[in-house]
Amino acid sequence: IGVQWIHQLVSSLVAYVMFLILPPELSKIAVPVWAMLYISAGHIHRQYINYLGWDMDFTGAQMVLTMKLYSLAWNLYDGQALAKGEGSRASKKCAPFAVKELPGIIE
């Protein structure tokens, strides 16, 4: 894989900055859209340069990271909605997974 780890670093840092800047109501949509656009661009690029080929590249790990960023965005929204007492039925159902505040960048 070589230096392709930079893709996970860049997409994670961009998502973290989005979590810091955007309110949870907006980041629950913006972060998953960013992650899906990034992984889609990676897949399209790979199809373009190696159509029907088999190479190990960053997209495998990026798919897992996309799922994790997606779930963190919604868990942060649920945690902050429940803390305000505004939780919907879905938020209350997902309360065990709710994250009340953004973890540190190393966590």
C-alpha positions as YAML, in Angstrom:
chain: A
units: angstrom
residues:
- id: 1
  name: ILE
  ca: [0.00, 0.00, 0.00]
- id: 2
  name: GLY
  ca: [2.96, 2.32, 0.54]
- id: 3
  name: VAL
  ca: [2.06, 5.96, 1.06]
- id: 4
  name: GLN
  ca: [-1.66, 5.50, 0.45]
- id: 5
  name: TRP
  ca: [-2.27, 5.79, 4.20]
- id: 6
  name: ILE
  ca: [-2.35, 9.53, 3.56]
- id: 7
  name: HIS
  ca: [-5.93, 9.12, 2.29]
- id: 8
  name: GLN
  ca: [-7.15, 7.95, 5.70]
- id: 9
  name: LEU
  ca: [-5.28, 10.78, 7.41]
- id: 10
  name: VAL
  ca: [-6.64, 13.48, 5.12]
- id: 11
  name: SER
  ca: [-10.24, 12.28, 5.20]
- id: 12
  name: SER
  ca: [-10.14, 11.87, 8.99]
- id: 13
  name: LEU
  ca: [-8.68, 15.33, 9.55]
- id: 14
  name: VAL
  ca: [-11.22, 16.96, 7.25]
- id: 15
  name: ALA
  ca: [-14.05, 15.15, 9.04]
- id: 16
  name: TYR
  ca: [-12.63, 16.16, 12.45]
- id: 17
  name: VAL
  ca: [-12.50, 19.81, 11.40]
- id: 18
  name: MET
  ca: [-16.08, 19.50, 10.19]
- id: 19
  name: PHE
  ca: [-17.08, 18.09, 13.60]
- id: 20
  name: LEU
  ca: [-15.37, 21.04, 15.30]
- id: 21
  name: ILE
  ca: [-16.88, 23.74, 13.10]
- id: 22
  name: LEU
  ca: [-20.35, 22.51, 12.23]
- id: 23
  name: PRO
  ca: [-23.24, 22.01, 14.65]
- id: 24
  name: PRO
  ca: [-24.30, 18.37, 15.15]
- id: 25
  name: GLU
  ca: [-27.52, 18.92, 13.21]
- id: 26
  name: LEU
  ca: [-25.46, 19.76, 10.14]
- id: 27
  name: SER
  ca: [-22.45, 17.50, 10.70]
- id: 28
  name: LYS
  ca: [-24.69, 14.41, 10.84]
- id: 29
  name: ILE
  ca: [-25.28, 15.02, 7.13]
- id: 30
  name: ALA
  ca: [-22.12, 16.82, 6.00]
- id: 31
  name: VAL
  ca: [-19.58, 14.30, 7.35]
- id: 32
  name: PRO
  ca: [-21.25, 11.23, 5.77]
- id: 33
  name: VAL
  ca: [-21.59, 13.11, 2.47]
- id: 34
  name: TRP
  ca: [-17.88, 14.04, 2.60]
- id: 35
  name: ALA
  ca: [-16.89, 10.45, 3.42]
- id: 36
  name: MET
  ca: [-19.05, 8.99, 0.65]
- id: 37
  name: LEU
  ca: [-17.78, 11.48, -1.92]
- id: 38
  name: TYR
  ca: [-14.18, 10.69, -0.97]
- id: 39
  name: ILE
  ca: [-14.61, 6.92, -1.21]
- id: 40
  name: SER
  ca: [-16.59, 7.28, -4.44]
- id: 41
  name: ALA
  ca: [-13.81, 9.36, -5.96]
- id: 42
  name: GLY
  ca: [-11.31, 6.71, -4.89]
- id: 43
  name: HIS
  ca: [-13.34, 3.92, -6.50]
- id: 44
  name: ILE
  ca: [-13.89, 5.87, -9.71]
- id: 45
  name: HIS
  ca: [-10.17, 6.70, -9.91]
- id: 46
  name: ARG
  ca: [-9.27, 3.06, -9.37]
- id: 47
  name: GLN
  ca: [-11.66, 1.93, -12.10]
- id: 48
  name: TYR
  ca: [-10.14, 4.46, -14.44]
- id: 49
  name: ILE
  ca: [-6.51, 3.49, -13.87]
- id: 50
  name: ASN
  ca: [-7.01, -0.28, -13.37]
- id: 51
  name: TYR
  ca: [-10.29, -1.39, -14.90]
- id: 52
  name: LEU
  ca: [-11.13, -5.02, -14.00]
- id: 53
  name: GLY
  ca: [-7.74, -5.38, -12.35]
- id: 54
  name: TRP
  ca: [-7.01, -6.47, -8.82]
- id: 55
  name: ASP
  ca: [-4.75, -4.31, -6.74]
- id: 56
  name: MET
  ca: [-4.65, -3.71, -3.05]
- id: 57
  name: ASP
  ca: [-5.12, 0.00, -2.50]
- id: 58
  name: PHE
  ca: [-6.47, 2.42, 0.06]
- id: 59
  name: THR
  ca: [-10.16, 1.91, -0.75]
- id: 60
  name: GLY
  ca: [-10.54, -1.17, 1.46]
- id: 61
  name: ALA
  ca: [-9.49, 0.65, 4.60]
- id: 62
  name: GLN
  ca: [-11.28, 3.77, 3.43]
- id: 63
  name: MET
  ca: [-14.60, 1.89, 3.28]
- id: 64
  name: VAL
  ca: [-14.22, 0.93, 6.93]
- id: 65
  name: LEU
  ca: [-13.28, 4.49, 7.84]
- id: 66
  name: THR
  ca: [-16.34, 5.76, 5.97]
- id: 67
  name: MET
  ca: [-18.60, 3.56, 8.11]
- id: 68
  name: LYS
  ca: [-16.89, 4.73, 11.29]
- id: 69
  name: LEU
  ca: [-17.13, 8.43, 10.40]
- id: 70
  name: TYR
  ca: [-20.76, 7.97, 9.41]
- id: 71
  name: SER
  ca: [-21.65, 6.32, 12.72]
- id: 72
  name: LEU
  ca: [-19.66, 8.86, 14.75]
- id: 73
  name: ALA
  ca: [-21.54, 11.72, 13.11]
- id: 74
  name: TRP
  ca: [-24.91, 10.25, 14.05]
- id: 75
  name: ASN
  ca: [-23.78, 9.14, 17.52]
- id: 76
  name: LEU
  ca: [-22.58, 12.68, 18.27]
- id: 77
  name: TYR
  ca: [-25.92, 14.05, 17.10]
- id: 78
  name: ASP
  ca: [-27.81, 11.54, 19.27]
- id: 79
  name: GLY
  ca: [-25.65, 12.31, 22.32]
- id: 80
  name: GLN
  ca: [-26.12, 16.04, 22.07]
- id: 81
  name: ALA
  ca: [-29.83, 15.75, 21.29]
- id: 82
  name: LEU
  ca: [-30.37, 13.51, 24.32]
- id: 83
  name: ALA
  ca: [-28.34, 15.89, 26.51]
- id: 84
  name: LYS
  ca: [-30.69, 18.72, 25.51]
- id: 85
  name: GLY
  ca: [-33.75, 16.53, 26.10]
- id: 86
  name: GLU
  ca: [-34.72, 16.73, 22.43]
- id: 87
  name: GLY
  ca: [-34.14, 13.10, 21.52]
- id: 88
  name: SER
  ca: [-36.46, 11.47, 19.04]
- id: 89
  name: ARG
  ca: [-37.58, 7.87, 19.32]
- id: 90
  name: ALA
  ca: [-34.60, 6.81, 17.20]
- id: 91
  name: SER
  ca: [-32.19, 8.82, 19.37]
- id: 92
  name: LYS
  ca: [-33.56, 7.21, 22.53]
- id: 93
  name: LYS
  ca: [-33.26, 3.77, 20.97]
- id: 94
  name: CYS
  ca: [-29.60, 4.45, 20.14]
- id: 95
  name: ALA
  ca: [-28.85, 6.00, 23.55]
- id: 96
  name: PRO
  ca: [-26.31, 3.31, 24.54]
- id: 97
  name: PHE
  ca: [-24.16, 4.33, 21.57]
- id: 98
  name: ALA
  ca: [-24.59, 8.09, 21.92]
- id: 99
  name: VAL
  ca: [-21.43, 10.19, 22.22]
- id: 100
  name: LYS
  ca: [-21.98, 13.30, 24.33]
- id: 101
  name: GLU
  ca: [-18.91, 15.26, 23.23]
- id: 102
  name: LEU
  ca: [-16.36, 15.06, 20.46]
- id: 103
  name: PRO
  ca: [-13.43, 12.82, 21.41]
- id: 104
  name: GLY
  ca: [-9.91, 14.15, 21.24]
- id: 105
  name: ILE
  ca: [-8.07, 13.89, 17.94]
- id: 106
  name: ILE
  ca: [-5.95, 10.95, 19.16]
- id: 107
  name: GLU
  ca: [-8.87, 8.93, 20.55]
...
